[in-house]
Amino acid sequence: MFILKRQDVEISSIQHPKKDQQVPILSYQGQTFRLISVFKASQEEEARALWRELTDNRGKACVLLEEPERFSVWGKIRLEQLDCDTGGHGKTAILVQAGILLLQGVSIDIEEFLGARQAALFEKDIAEVFKQKQFPQASSLEAVKYLVSTNPLPTAKIPDWQENHVVILLQELHRLGKAYFGNANFTKQVIYKLEDMPEAERSVFINWLNQSPLSKLWQ
């Protein structure tokens, strides 16, 4: 929709009505936009790709903001939408849901391309990781089988993990996936599993990922 410079817009923040956090808001010609994702100055191509995906392929009204030190993508929103934009889910729950979806994506692809036997070995490897790292509610093979086969989007079905557990999961998932597939190209296919998430929640995870060292692994 728009490619704008910092001097073209006004950026402020408002208090989220349901959460103890400030929400960045961009104003342009009477329209309001909420931050979706932030990219480093060296990630211009990635920023433009996300902006094009949202505007051209999904018909969303978005701003690509160009600044000297970064690029950012903003999606149009009515301020009253903040009440329900993430379904009431907290950030940690959203990260856990996304991590489990990526786990499921790797498991599905291993079974599809390498066979059921390799998929079973992968589940055992994940169970061993969870056991060694002391993941709550996930240290048995049965728990792993449940995670890879159950829709994690209802928060009642996700384990009681914290952000550090998601970081470890994505690190180990990348290591194991690379070992099984022989390269890291699997991440490009698996990341599309996140399309199962509501857009606002997916944006929370992608924004978190882009600002994390994990972004180098999960391109």
C-alpha positions in Angstrom: 0.0 0.0 0.0 2.5 2.6 1.2 6.3 2.9 1.3 7.0 5.8 3.7 9.9 7.6 5.3 10.0 8.5 9.0 9.2 12.2 8.3 6.0 11.2 6.5 4.4 9.6 9.6 3.7 10.1 13.3 4.6 7.3 15.7 3.2 7.1 19.2 2.1 4.4 21.6 -1.0 3.7 23.5 -1.8 1.6 26.5 -3.2 -1.8 25.5 -6.7 -2.1 27.1 -6.2 -5.6 28.4 -2.4 -5.9 28.9 0.3 -4.1 30.8 2.1 -3.0 27.7 2.4 -0.1 25.3 1.4 -0.7 21.7 3.3 1.2 19.0 0.9 3.1 16.6 1.8 4.7 13.3 -0.5 7.5 12.0 -0.6 8.5 8.3 -3.2 10.7 6.7 -5.8 9.9 9.4 -5.2 6.2 9.2 -3.9 4.1 12.0 -1.4 1.2 11.7 0.0 -1.2 14.3 3.5 -2.7 14.2 3.7 -6.1 12.6 7.4 -6.7 12.3 10.8 -5.0 12.5 13.9 -5.7 10.3 17.5 -4.6 10.5 18.9 -2.3 7.9 20.6 -5.3 6.2 17.2 -7.1 5.9 15.6 -4.8 3.3 14.7 -7.6 1.0 13.0 -9.6 3.8 11.1 -6.5 4.8 9.9 -5.8 1.3 9.0 -9.4 0.8 6.7 -9.4 3.9 5.2 -6.1 2.8 4.5 -7.4 -0.7 3.1 -10.7 0.7 0.6 -8.9 2.9 -0.4 -6.2 0.4 -0.3 -8.1 -3.0 -1.2 -11.6 -1.9 -3.4 -11.1 1.0 -4.9 -7.7 0.2 -4.0 -6.1 3.5 -3.5 -2.4 4.0 0.1 -2.0 5.1 2.9 0.5 5.5 6.6 -0.3 4.8 8.5 2.3 6.8 12.1 3.0 5.7 14.4 4.3 8.4 18.2 4.6 8.3 18.8 1.9 10.9 15.8 -0.4 10.2 12.7 -1.3 8.2 9.4 -2.0 9.7 6.0 -3.3 8.5 2.8 -1.9 9.9 -0.8 -3.2 9.4 -3.9 -1.0 9.3 -6.0 -1.3 12.4 -8.9 0.3 14.2 -7.9 1.1 17.8 -11.0 -0.7 19.1 -9.6 -3.9 17.5 -6.9 -4.0 20.2 -9.3 -5.7 22.5 -9.4 -8.8 20.4 -6.4 -8.8 18.1 -4.6 -11.7 19.7 -7.6 -13.5 21.0 -6.7 -12.7 24.5 -3.6 -15.0 24.4 -0.5 -13.7 26.1 2.8 -13.5 24.3 4.3 -16.6 25.9 1.3 -18.8 24.9 1.6 -17.5 21.3 5.4 -18.4 21.2 4.7 -21.9 22.6 1.9 -22.4 20.0 4.2 -21.3 17.2 7.0 -23.5 18.4 4.8 -26.6 18.5 3.4 -25.8 15.0 7.0 -25.7 13.7 7.7 -29.0 15.5 4.7 -30.5 13.8 5.9 -29.2 10.5 9.3 -30.8 10.7 7.8 -34.1 11.9 5.3 -34.1 9.0 8.0 -33.3 6.4 10.3 -36.0 7.8 7.6 -38.6 7.5 6.6 -37.4 4.0 10.1 -37.3 2.6 12.1 -39.8 4.7 9.4 -42.2 5.8 7.6 -43.3 9.0 10.6 -45.0 10.5 12.7 -41.8 10.4 9.7 -39.8 11.8 9.5 -42.2 14.7 13.3 -41.8 15.4 12.8 -38.0 15.2 10.1 -38.2 17.9 12.5 -40.2 20.1 15.2 -37.5 19.5 12.8 -34.7 20.5 11.7 -36.7 23.6 15.4 -37.0 24.6 15.9 -33.2 24.2 12.8 -32.5 26.3 14.0 -34.9 29.0 17.6 -33.5 29.1 16.4 -29.9 29.1 13.6 -30.6 31.6 10.7 -29.4 29.6 7.5 -29.4 31.7 4.8 -31.8 30.6 6.8 -33.1 27.7 9.6 -35.4 28.9 8.1 -38.7 27.6 7.8 -40.1 24.1 4.0 -40.3 24.7 4.0 -36.5 25.4 5.9 -35.8 22.2 3.5 -38.0 20.2 0.7 -35.9 21.6 2.4 -32.6 20.7 3.0 -33.6 17.1 -0.5 -34.8 16.5 -2.7 -32.3 18.4 -3.8 -28.8 17.3 -1.9 -26.4 19.7 -4.0 -23.3 18.9 -6.5 -23.8 21.8 -4.3 -22.7 24.7 -5.8 -25.4 26.9 -3.8 -28.0 24.9 -0.3 -26.4 25.2 2.2 -27.3 27.9 3.3 -24.9 30.6 6.4 -23.6 28.9 8.2 -20.3 29.2 10.0 -18.3 26.5 13.3 -20.0 27.2 11.8 -23.4 26.4 10.7 -22.0 23.0 14.2 -20.8 22.3 15.7 -24.2 23.2 13.0 -26.0 21.1 13.8 -23.9 18.0 17.5 -24.4 18.4 17.3 -28.1 18.8 14.6 -28.4 16.1 16.9 -26.7 13.6 19.8 -28.9 14.7 17.8 -32.1 14.3 16.1 -31.0 11.1 19.5 -30.2 9.5 20.8 -33.6 10.6 17.7 -35.5 9.1 17.4 -33.6 5.9 21.2 -32.9 5.3 20.8 -29.2 5.0 18.8 -26.3 6.5 16.5 -25.7 3.5 13.7 -27.4 5.4 13.0 -24.2 7.4 11.6 -22.4 4.4 8.9 -25.1 3.9 8.2 -25.6 7.6 7.7 -21.9 8.4 4.5 -22.0 6.3 3.0 -24.1 9.0 2.5 -20.8 10.9 -0.2 -19.9 8.4 -2.5 -22.0 10.7 -2.2 -19.2 13.3 -4.4 -16.1 13.3 -2.6 -13.2 11.6 -2.2 -11.1 14.7 -0.7 -13.9 16.7 1.6 -15.0 13.8 2.8 -11.4 13.7 3.7 -11.5 17.4 5.8 -14.6 16.9 7.5 -13.4 13.6 8.3 -10.1 15.2 9.8 -11.9 18.3 11.8 -14.2 16.0 13.2 -11.4 13.8 14.6 -9.7 16.9 16.1 -12.9 18.2 19.4 -14.6 17.2 17.2 -17.5 16.1 16.3 -15.5 13.0 19.6 -16.6 11.5 18.4 -20.2 11.7 14.8 -19.8 10.7 14.9 -17.6 7.6 
